[in-house]
Amino acid sequence: METKIKICGMKFPENIVEIAAFQPDYLGFIFYEKSPRNFDNKIPELDKSIQKVGVFVDASFEEIEKKVNQYKLDLVQLHGDESPGFCSKIETNLVKVIKSFSIDNQFNFKDLEKYKSNCSYYLFDTKGANYGGNGTSFDWQLLAQYNLDKPYFLSGGIGTESITELKEFLKKDYAKNCTAIDLNSQFETEPGLKKPGTLKLFLQNLKE
């Protein structure tokens, strides 16, 4: 299974066009006012192959529905304490759901069971001070404890210095359900502004 690429926390239209030229599988837009990457702009016309992901933190159904319709979102990523029932409501009535979980050494992977039939993907991020964008990685070996067959996105501080470790990780048997790599803060000059040159190099190295 070829690992897909999600570039998250996009904010500036010209930068979005530059990054979209690399043909990532997903572009993520954060709709959370407390985030420095909060998106309140117009999304430029994107290639049909690029799926738009809206990222929300404990937002209401009505707010998510409004953004899905306004921005023609393909998926919704829920980054807060949303219940399995709430995920199911989005998945049933709007679009596919990526449910995010913050991972540390104390994380109980059994907690994922109750979300299994209520979302399409999990996303595993580093437990930190913020809801994502903390710029640090968790110990990926913890995912050896993950034994569900649901595909997941790997997030949390992945940058150019992670490339060797990332390639090794993707060879592991327990990485077989890693459907996508989520890139964000390690490729920025400021929150939301991505560095095209650094990203291009990273994507080339990953494919080699």
C-alpha positions as CSV (number, residue, x, y, z in Angstrom):
1,M,0.0,0.0,0.0
2,E,1.5,3.3,-1.0
3,T,1.5,5.8,1.8
4,K,-0.5,8.9,1.0
5,I,0.5,12.5,2.0
6,K,-1.6,15.0,3.9
7,I,-0.3,18.5,4.3
8,C,-2.1,20.2,7.1
9,G,-2.6,23.7,8.5
10,M,-2.7,25.5,5.1
11,K,-3.6,29.1,5.4
12,F,-2.4,31.4,2.6
13,P,-3.9,31.1,-0.9
14,E,-0.7,31.6,-2.9
15,N,1.1,29.1,-0.7
16,I,-1.8,26.7,-1.1
17,V,-1.3,26.9,-4.9
18,E,2.5,26.3,-4.5
19,I,2.0,23.3,-2.2
20,A,-0.9,21.8,-4.3
21,A,1.5,21.6,-7.2
22,F,3.2,18.7,-5.4
23,Q,0.0,16.7,-5.7
24,P,-0.5,15.7,-2.1
25,D,-3.4,13.4,-1.5
26,Y,-4.9,15.7,1.1
27,L,-4.7,19.3,2.1
28,G,-5.9,20.2,5.6
29,F,-7.6,23.4,6.7
30,I,-8.0,24.2,10.4
31,F,-11.3,25.7,11.5
32,Y,-10.5,26.4,15.1
33,E,-10.2,30.1,16.2
34,K,-7.6,29.5,18.9
35,S,-5.2,28.0,16.4
36,P,-2.6,30.3,14.8
37,R,-3.4,28.3,11.6
38,N,-7.1,29.1,11.7
39,F,-8.4,29.3,8.1
40,D,-10.8,32.1,7.1
41,N,-9.8,32.6,3.5
42,K,-10.9,31.4,0.1
43,I,-9.5,28.0,-1.0
44,P,-8.1,28.3,-4.6
45,E,-9.3,25.9,-7.2
46,L,-7.5,22.6,-6.6
47,D,-6.9,19.5,-8.7
48,K,-9.8,17.1,-8.3
49,S,-7.3,14.4,-7.0
50,I,-6.6,16.5,-3.8
51,Q,-9.0,15.9,-1.1
52,K,-9.9,18.8,1.3
53,V,-9.9,18.0,5.0
54,G,-11.5,20.4,7.5
55,V,-10.0,20.1,11.0
56,F,-12.3,20.9,14.0
57,V,-12.0,20.9,17.8
58,D,-15.2,20.2,19.6
59,A,-17.3,22.2,17.1
60,S,-21.1,21.9,16.8
61,F,-22.6,19.8,14.1
62,E,-24.1,23.0,12.6
63,E,-20.7,24.7,12.4
64,I,-19.1,21.7,10.7
65,E,-22.0,21.3,8.3
66,K,-21.7,25.0,7.4
67,K,-17.9,24.6,6.6
68,V,-18.4,21.4,4.7
69,N,-20.8,23.1,2.4
70,Q,-19.0,26.4,2.2
71,Y,-15.6,24.8,1.3
72,K,-16.8,21.6,-0.3
73,L,-14.8,19.6,2.2
74,D,-14.2,15.9,1.4
75,L,-13.4,14.8,4.9
76,V,-13.7,16.1,8.5
77,Q,-10.9,15.6,11.0
78,L,-12.2,15.8,14.6
79,H,-9.4,16.8,17.0
80,G,-11.2,17.3,20.3
81,D,-13.2,15.1,22.7
82,E,-15.9,14.3,20.2
83,S,-18.0,11.2,21.2
84,P,-18.4,8.1,19.0
85,G,-22.0,9.2,18.4
86,F,-21.0,12.6,17.2
87,C,-18.5,11.1,14.8
88,S,-21.2,8.8,13.5
89,K,-23.6,11.7,13.0
90,I,-20.9,13.5,10.8
91,E,-20.0,10.3,9.0
92,T,-23.7,9.4,8.3
93,N,-24.9,12.9,7.3
94,L,-22.0,14.8,5.9
95,V,-18.6,13.3,5.0
96,K,-16.0,10.7,6.1
97,V,-14.5,11.3,9.5
98,I,-10.8,11.1,10.6
99,K,-10.9,10.9,14.4
100,S,-7.7,12.1,16.1
101,F,-6.1,10.7,19.2
102,S,-3.2,12.1,21.2
103,I,-0.6,9.4,21.9
104,D,1.8,9.1,24.8
105,N,3.2,6.2,26.8
106,Q,0.0,6.0,28.9
107,F,-2.4,5.9,25.9
108,N,-4.9,3.0,26.1
109,F,-5.4,1.6,22.6
110,K,-8.5,-0.2,23.8
111,D,-10.2,3.3,23.8
112,L,-10.2,3.1,20.0
113,E,-12.6,0.2,20.0
114,K,-15.7,2.3,20.7
115,Y,-14.9,4.6,17.7
116,K,-14.3,1.7,15.3
117,S,-17.6,1.8,13.5
118,N,-18.1,5.6,13.7
119,C,-15.3,6.9,11.6
120,S,-13.3,6.0,8.5
121,Y,-9.8,6.7,9.8
122,Y,-7.9,7.3,13.0
123,L,-5.2,9.9,13.2
124,F,-2.4,9.4,15.8
125,D,-0.8,12.6,17.0
126,T,1.6,13.5,19.8
127,K,0.0,14.4,23.1
128,G,1.1,18.0,23.8
129,A,0.0,21.5,25.0
130,N,-1.9,22.2,21.8
131,Y,-4.5,20.3,19.7
132,G,-1.9,19.3,17.1
133,G,0.9,21.4,15.6
134,N,3.1,20.8,18.6
135,G,6.1,20.0,16.4
136,T,7.1,16.8,18.3
137,S,6.9,13.1,17.6
138,F,5.7,10.4,19.8
139,D,7.3,7.0,20.1
140,W,6.0,5.2,17.0
141,Q,6.9,1.8,18.5
142,L,3.8,2.3,20.7
143,L,1.8,1.5,17.5
144,A,2.9,-2.1,17.9
145,Q,-0.1,-2.2,20.4
146,Y,-2.5,-1.1,17.6
147,N,-4.3,-4.3,16.4
148,L,-7.4,-2.9,14.7
149,D,-7.7,-3.1,10.9
150,K,-8.8,0.5,10.5
151,P,-6.4,2.7,8.5
152,Y,-4.7,5.6,10.2
153,F,-2.9,8.8,9.6
154,L,0.5,9.2,11.3
155,S,1.0,12.8,12.6
156,G,3.1,14.7,15.1
157,G,6.4,16.6,14.3
158,I,7.4,14.7,11.2
159,G,10.1,16.6,9.4
160,T,13.2,16.2,7.2
161,E,15.2,14.7,10.0
162,S,12.5,12.0,10.4
163,I,12.9,10.5,6.9
164,T,15.2,7.6,7.8
165,E,13.2,6.6,10.8
166,L,10.0,7.1,8.9
167,K,11.1,4.7,6.1
168,E,12.1,2.1,8.7
169,F,8.7,2.5,10.5
170,L,6.8,2.0,7.2
171,K,8.5,-1.4,6.7
172,K,7.2,-2.7,10.1
173,D,4.4,-5.1,10.1
174,Y,2.5,-3.0,12.6
175,A,2.7,0.0,10.1
176,K,0.6,-1.9,7.5
177,N,-2.5,0.2,8.3
178,C,-0.7,3.5,8.1
179,T,-2.5,5.0,5.2
180,A,-1.1,8.5,5.2
181,I,1.6,10.7,6.7
182,D,0.5,14.1,8.1
183,L,2.9,17.0,7.6
184,N,2.6,20.4,9.2
185,S,4.7,22.5,11.6
186,Q,8.2,21.1,10.7
187,F,7.7,22.6,7.2
188,E,6.8,26.1,8.1
189,T,8.4,29.5,8.1
190,E,5.5,30.7,10.3
191,P,2.2,29.1,11.3
192,G,0.3,28.1,8.1
193,L,3.1,29.2,5.7
194,K,4.8,26.1,4.2
195,K,8.2,25.9,2.7
196,P,7.8,24.5,-0.8
197,G,11.5,23.6,-1.3
198,T,11.8,21.7,1.9
199,L,8.6,19.9,1.3
200,K,9.6,19.0,-2.3
201,L,12.9,17.5,-1.1
202,F,11.2,15.5,1.7
203,L,8.6,14.0,-0.7
204,Q,11.3,13.1,-3.2
205,N,13.3,11.4,-0.4
206,L,10.3,9.5,0.9
207,K,9.6,8.1,-2.6
208,E,13.2,6.9,-3.1
